[in-house]
Amino acid sequence: MMALLPVLAVLSAAPLAEADALVLGVLEQPQCNKAVATAVRALFVKRAEGWVALSSQETWQGVPLARTAWTVALEGRSLGSVATIDPGFQSELAWTFPRDRLLQVQTLRGQAVPTVANEGDRFSGWCGVPSTRPLVVLSRPNTREPDGWKTFGPDNALRARLFEEFKSHAGPASVCPAAPDKRVPLAYSAKDLMFGRSYQDHAGRKIVLLSLDARRNNCDGPPDPAWSTHAFVLQEGEALQYLGRDLTLVDAGDYDENGASELLFWHSSDNEDGYTLVYDGLRKHVDYYWRYH
């Protein structure tokens, strides 16, 4: 069910310096920032070499999003639009730039920003679980999703097929049966793996998520990587590809109108949140991550 917040303005978008550059961002509740209820975070710009993360002062050069109108997208359709102004950013600490560089959503009486409830408490981050989920925003109205990505239930054969690849990336795991601070190795096998929310498109390409059952982790301190969810790409005729860890799909769409969908994921791990964009037929990805200390 889509809820609405009374915060939207329709402003004329200033032309971008990079010849009407294509920018992809998210409309979100910023993690660990209670002073800002809703903001737009500009994440990636499309350049000749591919998608580039706007996670530093240098990559923002030439993309002055002073006043911008955005299309809000979800599952191949438009949910409406939002307008933002750039309040600027100053910090003596360069590492805070990707965390705190936000665009301010403008308000207008009688209109509202599209929001969608965060059902199932997904998209949790370093500081908790937002009440609304992140939504893709685009500086052009490119909302079509031609590849038809949907959730699917992987069969058990995939556990055995992916086990060695999972173990090579996840590494060893420990449990603490005697005391929370006394770790002993866990000799896990394929049957111990659990599927996370996985996806398949019209062509049969798959993104499969696997982890150990986190309920078995009874040790103090940061969990071993094996307790995290790890994502793998399977497509016929190509080598198995490792996508990353701790990823939750935000949305898919043909954001650059090249005939194929890109996929945007939320990422959250120990002292780290952010987004990953997968593109070029699932062969490439780019990260926009930040830390809190």
N, C-alpha and C positions, 0 to 999 in steps of 0.2 A: 504494500500500500504506500503510495507516495504522499508524504507530508509536505507542507509548504511553510516556509518562514517568511515573514513580511520584510524582506530586505532585497530589493532589486531596483536598479535604475537603468533606463535605456539611454545610453550616452552615445554620441558619435565617436567611433573608434578612430584614433589618430593613425595615419598611415605608418607602417613599420619602416624602419630605416633600411632593412634588407629587402627592398622591393616586394612589399607585402609578404613578408616571411610567414611560413606556416609554423605555428607554435602549438604544442600540446601541453596541457596542464591538468590540474585536478581542482575541483571544488571540494573542499574538505573542512573538517574540524581539526585545526592544527594540533598535533600531538604535544602534550606538555606545555600548552600555552593557553591558560584559562582566560587570559585577557582578550582573546580573539575567538568569537563564537564560530564564524565562518569566513573563509578566505579562499582566494585562488592562489595556487602555487604553480608558477610557470616551470615546467620540467624540461622539455626538449624542444629544440628547433631543428627543422629539416634543412640541411645544407647539402652541397654537391657530394660530399663524402659520406653522407648518411645522416642519421639522427644524432644530435650532439646534446649532451646534458648541460643545462643552464645552471650548473652548480658552483660557479665561480664568477668573480667580477670579470674575468677575461672573456668567458663565453657569453656573458650578457652584452658585451660591447657590440653595438650595431643593432641591438634588439631592444630599443627603449619602449617598453610597454606603458607609456604614460597614461593613455586612455584607450581602453580596449573593450570591444564587444566580443563575447564568447558564446559559442553554441555549446549547450550541455548535451552530452550523448550517453546513451545506455542501450545496449543490445540492438544496435543498428537503427535507432530512432532518436529524434531530438526530443528532449524534455523541456526545451525552452531556451532562454538565453539569460546571461548575466553581464553586467558591465563592471569594470574595475578602473581604479586609478592607482598609480604607482606612488606610494608614500616615500619612496627612496630608502636607502639603507646605508648606515654607517656603523662600522665596528672596527675596533683595533685587532680583533681576533678573526683571521681569515676562515678558520674552521667553522665558525658560526654561520657563515653565509648561506650554505644550502639549507640549514635548519630554519633560519629566521627570515629569509628573503621571501616575503609574501606580498600579494597585491590585495588592496582593500576593495571589498565589494560595496557598491554604492546603494543607498536606499532611496525608494520613491514610494510615496503614499499610494496604496491601492494595488501594488504589485508585489510579487514574492519570488524568492529564489527556489528553484526546484530542489528538493531533498528527498532522499529515500532512506527509510529506516534500516539500520544495520541489523538485520534479522540473523539470528544464530550467533550473535556476538563475534562476528568475523572482523577482520581488519584491526585486531588488537595491536597495540604498540607498546613502547617502553613505559608509558605512563598509564595505560589502561585501555578500555574499549570505548570507542566513540559511539554515540547514540545514532548517528547517521553515517552512511557509508560514503567513501570518496566517489566522485563522479568525474568522468573525463570531460574536459572543456577544450575547445578548439578555436583558433582564431579564424578558421573558415568552417562553413557548415558541412563538413565531411563526416557524416554519421553512418554511411552504409556499411554493412558487415557481410561481405559476399561469401566468406568461407564457412559460415554456419557453425561456429564453435558451440558445443553443448556438453554438459556433464555426461559421463558414462561410467558404468561399473566394470573395471578391469577384471579379467578372469584370473584364476589362481596360477595359471601357467606363467603369467608375467612376473610373479614373485621369483620363481626360479630363474627366469631369463635375466632379470635385472639385479639379482642378488650380488654377484661379484662386482658389478659396476657400482651398486649402492655402497658396498663395503669399502671400495677403493676411495670413495669420496667422503663417506661418513666416518670411517675409521673405527677404532675400538669403542666399546661401551663398558661402563662400570655400574655395579649395583652395590648396595650397602646393607646386606642382611643383618649384620650384627649391630652396627651403629651408623648414624648418618655421616660420620666423618671417616669411616673405615671402608675404603673402596676395594672391591675385588672385581676382576675381569668377568664380563658376561660373554660366554661363548654362544653368540646368537647365530641363527641360521635363517634360511629363506622363509621358513614357516613362522618366524617371529615378526616378519614385516607386516605392517598395516598400510592399506591404501588410504591416501587422502583424497580430497575432491579432485578428480581427474577429468580431462576434457578430450573430445574428439571432434574433427571437422568433417565436412562433406566428403573430402578425399580420403578419409581414413587415417589421417595423421593424428597422433596421440600425444598428449602431455600427461604423464603418469607421475603421481606424487606418492612417495613411500617414506615410512618412518618406522622406528620401533615404537611400541606402545609406551607413551610417556608416563602412564600410570605405574609402570614398573620402576621408574627412576625414583629411588628413595634416598638419594645422596644429597648432602648439602652442597651449596655453591652452584656456580654456572653449570648447566647440563653439558654432557659430552655432545659433540655434533651429531652422533648417531641417533640421539633422541629428537633431533629436528626433522622436519619434513624436507625431503630432497626431490627435485623435479627432473624428469628425463623426457626427452623428445624422441619419439619413434616415428619414422616415416620410411616407407618402402623404398628400397634402393639406396638408402643413405645410412651411414654409420650412426650408431646410437649416440645421442648428444646429451651431455649433462648441462642442465639449464641453471641450477642454483639451489639454494636452500632457503627455507622459511618464506615461501612465495604464496600469495593469495591472489587469484585473478580478479582484477578490477573490471576490465571490459576488453572487448575485441572490436576492431573496426578498420576499415580502409582509410586511415586518417590522412594519408598522402595521395589518395586516389590513383594508386598504381595498379589496381585490380586485385590486390591481395590484402588480407587483414594483418594489422599489427596487433600485438597483445600487450596490455599493460598490467603489471603485477604490483601488489603491495608487498613490501619486505619488512620484517621486523625480527631482530635478534638481540643479543645482549648489548645494551647501550648503542643500538643502531636501528634506525628506521629509514624508510625511503621507498623508491619505486624502481622497477626494472621494465624497460620497453624491449620487446622481442620483435624483430622485423626481418625483412629479406628472406621470406620463406622459412622462418624460424631458425635461420643460420647465424644471425647476428643478434646481439643484445647490447644495451647501454644502460648504465645504472645512474640513478640520482639518489645517493645515500647521505645521511648525516648522523652525527653523534651528539650526545648530550653533555659529555664532560671528557 
